[in-house]
């Protein structure tokens, strides 16, 4: 068992999330959903967490968009 530098290091060098960075990421994710075929009005009404979940599953988004158009 070591007692060296790796166990004493703290996460002070990791950058903090800024509100501007979060907003930029949310805007990019919403644009990605619109490109996948969702309506821009529907995407505007969604919460940030719902957008984040849908961006992770593009195949599901395409199916939802196709179902909405039909």
C-alpha positions in Angstrom: 0.0 0.0 0.0 1.5 3.3 -1.0 1.5 6.6 0.8 3.0 8.6 -2.0 1.8 11.6 -4.0 -1.1 9.8 -5.7 -2.9 9.5 -2.4 -2.3 13.1 -1.3 -3.4 14.7 -4.6 -6.6 16.7 -4.4 -8.8 17.7 -7.3 -7.9 21.4 -7.2 -6.7 21.5 -10.8 -9.9 20.3 -12.3 -11.8 23.2 -13.9 -15.2 24.1 -12.4 -18.3 24.1 -14.5 -19.4 27.6 -15.3 -23.0 28.7 -16.0 -21.9 29.9 -19.4 -20.4 26.5 -20.2 -23.5 24.7 -19.1 -25.7 27.0 -21.2 -23.4 26.5 -24.2 -23.7 22.7 -23.8 -27.5 22.8 -23.4 -27.8 25.0 -26.6 -25.7 22.6 -28.6 -27.6 19.6 -27.4 -31.0 21.2 -28.3 -29.6 22.0 -31.7 -28.5 18.4 -32.1 -32.1 17.2 -31.3 -33.5 19.5 -33.9 -31.0 18.2 -36.5 -32.2 14.6 -35.7 -35.7 15.6 -36.7 -37.5 16.9 -33.6 -39.6 20.0 -33.8 -37.8 23.1 -32.5 -40.9 24.2 -30.5 -41.1 20.8 -28.7 -37.4 21.0 -27.9 -37.8 24.4 -26.4 -40.4 23.2 -24.0 -38.2 20.3 -22.7 -36.1 20.5 -19.6 -32.4 20.2 -19.6 -32.3 16.7 -18.2 -34.8 15.4 -20.7 -32.7 16.9 -23.5 -29.6 15.3 -22.1 -31.2 11.8 -22.0 -32.6 12.1 -25.6 -29.2 13.2 -27.0 -27.7 10.0 -25.7 -30.2 7.9 -27.8 -30.3 9.2 -31.4 -32.1 6.1 -32.7 -35.0 6.7 -30.3 -35.1 10.4 -31.3 -35.4 9.5 -35.0 -38.3 7.1 -34.2 -40.1 9.7 -32.2 -39.6 12.3 -34.9 -40.9 9.9 -37.6 -43.9 9.0 -35.4 -44.7 12.7 -34.9 -44.6 13.5 -38.6 -46.9 10.5 -39.4 
